[in-house]
Amino acid sequence: MLDEFSCMYRLIEASGGLVENKNGELLFIFRYGRWDLPKGKLEKNEKVEDAALREVSEETGISNLKLTGHIVNTYHTYRIGNEVVLKKTYWYKMSYSGNEQLIPQQSEDISIAKWFPKNHLDEIISNTYDTIREVLNSEKVL
């Protein structure tokens, strides 16, 4: 059924991460007026795991991330001009033990990159996408 549904759209694959630091805080970005998780499109012949690490690093300015497992894949649709796109995003859990300053990737319209304690996610939950809630629920964060 998914194959039949997805053939009606142009499929874009993306990959991203839910990053936890050594203090148990989670990393979020603020883009287009909502809190989000760092993610982005796969490059040609790129593995989804490599794309997740690259995109999180590019969008937040931190490096030496460790992939600790796959969380879930999410799907959503949106428009690019007159075309409707189906985006499949592969989500990974990551750990970060460094202390680099967060640098939001402004060229991708990211205005804030910020660590949040797990027990202070109300601001995130009240202003994010359903797919991000799905990722957080899958990780039992909510």
Order of alpha helices (4+ residues) and beta strands (2+ residues): alpha-beta-beta-beta-beta-alpha-beta-beta-beta-alpha-alpha
